Amino acid sequence: MSLMEIVRKKRMSEAVAKYLSTLVKDKRIQDKLAKFFVVIFRRLKVDPHVVAYALCLLTRIQYNKTNSLSSQNVKRYFFTAMLLAYNMLTDTPYDLPSWSIIVEESYSVDEIQLMETTYLDIIQWNTHVYNLDVSRMLYTLIGLYNQDIQPSDQVPIPPEIIRTLSLVSDASARHP
């Protein structure tokens, strides 16, 4: 099973929700987030690297604006990070009306536009994420995906992620 197929599975939505509920320290929102992510991931047919990139962008909010992520706004922030990551990393970005349809019109076009500009202001328009950070995030998500399931059903870590992470550990071992 490819990583693309895995992202469309409910279990990956649950892994992302688990990561975010841990980030905001509120386990109660996990199921609600997972349902929202299932809709987004299936409609977008999103690449796992885009999801990881979006999560890396989301963590910027924690660093740029301490304690600003909460159970009340993490869904909006993740959606906005996903919109930015998807539009930056794919060849066929969606326009704002399409994004409104993707989220079943939970947000109007005007709300999405405001969310996007507010988000970019918070992260000071710093949308660059290193490949290493994306690889680490994918590694974390696959670990969460594999928790509590039979070894035969677990997803192996892709070789390109292992290579990226091992290059960094080799470099840090040479330069302590």
QUIBELPE-V806048 format. One record per backbone hydrogen bond with DSSP energy under -1.0 kcal/mol. CO is the residue of the C=O (numbers start at 1). NH is the residue of the N-H. E is the energy in kcal/mol with one decimal. If there is no record, write none. Layout:
CO/NH/E ; CO/NH/E
This chain:
2/6/-1.8 ; 3/7/-2.1 ; 6/9/-1.5 ; 9/13/-1.3 ; 10/14/-2.2 ; 11/15/-1.9 ; 12/16/-2.4 ; 13/17/-2.4 ; 14/18/-2.5 ; 15/19/-2.3 ; 16/20/-2.5 ; 17/21/-2.7 ; 18/22/-1.8 ; 19/23/-2.1 ; 20/24/-2.2 ; 21/26/-2.6 ; 26/29/-1.0 ; 27/30/-1.5 ; 29/33/-2.5 ; 30/34/-2.4 ; 31/35/-2.0 ; 32/36/-1.7 ; 33/37/-2.6 ; 34/38/-2.2 ; 35/39/-1.5 ; 36/40/-2.0 ; 37/41/-3.3 ; 38/42/-2.0 ; 39/43/-2.1 ; 40/44/-2.6 ; 41/45/-1.5 ; 47/50/-1.1 ; 47/51/-1.4 ; 48/52/-2.5 ; 49/53/-2.5 ; 50/54/-2.6 ; 51/55/-2.3 ; 52/56/-2.2 ; 53/57/-2.4 ; 54/58/-2.2 ; 55/59/-1.8 ; 58/61/-1.1 ; 59/63/-1.3 ; 60/64/-3.2 ; 61/65/-2.3 ; 65/68/-1.8 ; 70/74/-1.9 ; 73/77/-2.7 ; 74/78/-2.8 ; 75/79/-2.4 ; 76/80/-2.5 ; 77/81/-2.7 ; 78/82/-2.9 ; 79/83/-2.5 ; 80/84/-2.5 ; 81/85/-2.8 ; 82/86/-3.0 ; 83/87/-2.5 ; 84/88/-2.0 ; 85/89/-2.4 ; 86/90/-1.5 ; 95/99/-1.8 ; 96/100/-2.0 ; 97/101/-1.7 ; 98/102/-2.5 ; 99/103/-1.7 ; 100/105/-3.5 ; 101/104/-2.1 ; 103/106/-1.6 ; 108/112/-2.5 ; 109/113/-2.4 ; 110/114/-2.3 ; 111/115/-3.0 ; 112/116/-2.5 ; 113/117/-2.1 ; 114/118/-2.5 ; 115/119/-2.5 ; 116/120/-2.4 ; 117/121/-2.1 ; 118/122/-2.3 ; 119/123/-2.3 ; 120/125/-3.2 ; 121/124/-1.2 ; 123/126/-1.9 ; 125/127/-1.2 ; 130/134/-1.9 ; 131/135/-2.7 ; 132/136/-2.6 ; 133/137/-2.2 ; 134/138/-2.6 ; 135/139/-2.4 ; 136/140/-2.3 ; 137/141/-2.8 ; 138/142/-2.7 ; 139/143/-2.1 ; 140/144/-2.3 ; 141/145/-2.6 ; 142/146/-2.4 ; 146/149/-1.4 ; 150/153/-1.7 ; 158/162/-1.9 ; 159/163/-2.9 ; 160/164/-2.0 ; 161/165/-2.6 ; 162/166/-2.6 ; 163/167/-2.3 ; 164/168/-1.5 ; 165/169/-2.0 ; 166/170/-2.5 ; 167/171/-2.2 ; 168/172/-2.6 ; 169/173/-1.6 ; 170/174/-1.5 ; 171/175/-1.6
